[in-house]
């Protein structure tokens, strides 16, 4: 029974994370802003903020950012360690490339996906290094590109890459950023659903990026 449950967990993890060759890393620097079309789509404007995330419950963070209307934030809870299947799946979904997921911003009421906030397990890890490891941890990630920008007093590193959808056998564009704040590195990832258009997430992601502020 134990082997069967772990086999089911392994199958679930494989479907969620994909399998295959490792990611390729493009280390070229690109300036922020003004890049029309793929991969950055800077022509997409930020959404309007309805409230702020990060200052307190349910998602206390070293940074705050604006939350778009219709998006809902929730804390990512720890799985029951006595449930092997749940624990194995949770490990796959909440640990990635040296980071741990802290909270999720659900936009499915108005868009086709989520924003997820992660923090580096190594408090001293640089933003760029953490972001590169995060992207590389996705086994079928291709065409990773990076750029540096500045938001207020914060230096922000952004990444964009192609992620392979197993169900539709297609590559879709994803985005994430990393920033140092409060003595650690925080990552914000835009992740679309299996059948969603990833561009639907960009207004909320842009709002979050453009309103990033270190928590007092």
N, C-alpha and C positions, 0 to 999 in steps of 0.2 A: 504493500500500500504506500509506504514512504517513497519508494522509487517511482511509483506511478504519479504521485503528487508532484514530485520534483521534476519529472519529465514534462508534466503539463505546464509547470512554471517555466521551464526552459523553452517550450514551444511558444508560450505567450510572450516571453521576452524576445524571442527571435522575430515574431511578427511585429512587435513594437519597435525594435531597434534595427532590424534588417541584418544582412550578413554580406560578406564579400571582402573586397580589398580595402586597404587603408586609404585615408584621405591624402590628397596632395595639398601642400601649403604654398601659397603665393605670398611672399614676404614684402612685396612692393608697397610703398607708402602711397596713399592717394589723398588729396586734399578733400576736406568736407565741403558739401554744398554745391549746387549747380550741376550735378551729374544727372542728365535726363536719360530715362530708360534704364535697362538692366546694367549693372546689378543693383544700383542704389535707388533709382526712381525718385530723385529729389523733387520731381514735379508734383508728387503727391503731397498735399498740404496736411499739416497737423490738425487733429480734431480739437474741439473745444473742451476744456476741462470742466467737469462737474464737481469734483472733489479731489482730495490729495491722498496718496498712498504712502505709507512708510513712517509716519510720525508716531503711530501707536497701533493698538489692536485693530484688526486681526493680523497685521503684518508689520511689526516693528523692524525697521531697517536702518542702516547707516546713511541712507539717502531717502529723500522724498521725491515724488513725481506726480504729475497730473493724471487723473483717471478720467477717461472719456465717458460720455453719457451712455448708459446702457451696459457698461462693463461692471463686473462684480468681483471683488477681491476676497480671497479666502486663504487661510493658513493651510499649509500642507502638513497633515498629521502623520505621526509615526505609526507604522504598521505593528500589529500584535506580533511580537517575536515568537510566540508559540504557534502561530499559523505559518507553516513553512512556505506555502504557496503565496500567501499575501506578502510575506516578508521578502521573498525572492523577486516578485513582481515590483514591489515598492523599491527595492534596491536598484532595479533596472531603470525605474522611472524617476527616482529622486537623487541618484548619484551619477555623475557624468564628468569624466576628464578632470578629476580633482576638485569638483564642486558639488555642493549639496543644494537641492531645491528648497526654498524657504516659503514661498507663497505663489499663488496662481491667480491671475486676473482673467476671468472667464468672459469672453466677448461673444459667445454663441447666440445671445439674444439679438445682436445687431450685426455681427460679423461671423467669420468662419474659423474661429480659433481662439488662441490664448496668448497672453503674455505671461512668462514665468520668470521669477526672480531667483537667482542662485547666488551663493557666496562661496568663495574659495576656501577649501579645507586648510590650506596653508595661508595663515594671515599675512605673511610677508610676500606672497606671490605677486609679481608685477601684473598689471592689467593685460598687457599684450600677450605675455606668456600664458596667462590663465585662459584668455580667449582662444588662443591657438590650440591649446590642449582640449578645450571644450569642443571646438569644431572637429578636430582630429578624432575625437572619441566616437563620432558618428561614422560607422564603418563604410557607408556608401556615400559619404560627402565628397563632392568634387567641386572644382573651380572656386576654391576659397579665395576671397579678396579682402583686403583690410585697408582702413584709412583712419587717420587721426583727426579729431576735431576738438573744439573747446566749447563747453557750455558753462557760462558764468565763470566760476573759479575752478571748475573741474576739467581735467583732461580726459577725454573720452576716446576709446578705441572702438571702432565698429568693424564687424565682419559680415560678409554675405557669402553664401555658398549654395550649391545645388544639393538638395536632399532627394533621395530616391523613394518614391511611393511604391511599395510592393503591390498593393491591391490594384493599382492602375498601371503599373510598370511605366512610370514616367518620372522625370526629374522636375522638382519645383524649387523655387528660390526661397531661402530663409535668411533671417537677419538676427544679429545679436550685438550687444555692446558690453563693454567692461569699463569700470571706473574704480579708482581707489578712493575710499572714503571711510572715515572712522576706524582707521587702522586695519582695513581689510579690503578685498576686491569684491565688488558686486557685479553680477552679470544680469542683463535683462534680455530675454530671448522672445522673439515672435514666432509662434508655432501654429501653423494652420491645421485644420482637420483633414481627414483623408480625402474628402471630396470638395474642400473649399478652395477659394481663390486666395493665394497668399497676399495679393495686393490689397485685399480687404482689411488686412491687419495694419497696414502701414500708417493710416491716420492716427490710430491709437499709439502705435510704437513711436511715431514722430513726436506726438504730444509728450509721451513719457521721456523721451531723450531730451527734448528742448526745454523741459521744466525740471530737469535733475538738479537737486540742491542737497548739499551735505546736511544731515540732520544735526541740529544744534546740540 
